[in-house]
Amino acid sequence: QYGGQRKLCNNEPLTEEIFIDIMNSFYEHIGYMPMFISVITDENENDVIRTAKLAKSMRTEYKINPSMQSGRSHTYYPLYKAYSKYLDIIEEGLSQYEFNSKEIVKLYQNTKTICPYNRNCVNTIRCMSPDGTLHSCGCFNDDYKYNKKNGKKTYELDKYDADTLSKDYKYIHAKCLECDLFALCNSCYKHLHDIKTNRDESEHCSNMQSIKYRLVKILCKQCI
């Protein structure tokens, strides 16, 4: 993750050179080059293509996720901006090296996808915290203590049915039901939660509509 945010145990930044050494060491000792995950934030959003090229140079794949409002993160990276970054990756011919860029094509094709593009995730994912609290979503697991402290729904499975999330977060707003971008906007309950909690529904919708033509044009081309 470019920008010097990741620190080593001696508090020095995890540089690209050190990261490549770690990955090569893994390959040398384990026998394959692992995929890796990066997180998009406002600080490093201009390094998305650079990260894709890094994955290409190491002949592996990475997954770049928008930051969510969980754990130590008090803000989230807008989903509409994340989609624009995935489209950038596709247009640069680098989608084979980035997981989410491929998944949104599958989502647009209405074929099988996985987190965070699967509205049936409540039936297929279980996340347990060190204290034994069980959730159907890792992010809501991260939110557990905060929500409990603030008297909000905590969604742990011994108190709430697994489908409570899908009932509480059906869609961003009713007009989503008549929009052909429904699946792209409403595929992840945590994305919906962050958008609705911050009352960003209108901002999200207007920005998704502004990139709609580009989304449809690029995704349709990928589907051919």
ABEGO torsion letter per residue (X at the ends): XBGGABBBAAGBBBBAAAAAAAAAAAAAAAGBBBBBBBBBBAAAAAAAAAAAAAAAAAGBBBBBBBBBBBEABABBBBAAAAAAAAAAAAAAGAAAABAAAAAAAAAAAGBBBBOAABAAAAAABBBBBAAGBBBABAAAAAAAAAAAAAGBBAGBAAABBAAAAAAABABABAAAAABAAAAAAAABAAAAAAAAAAGAAAAAAAAAAAAAAAAAAAAAAAAX
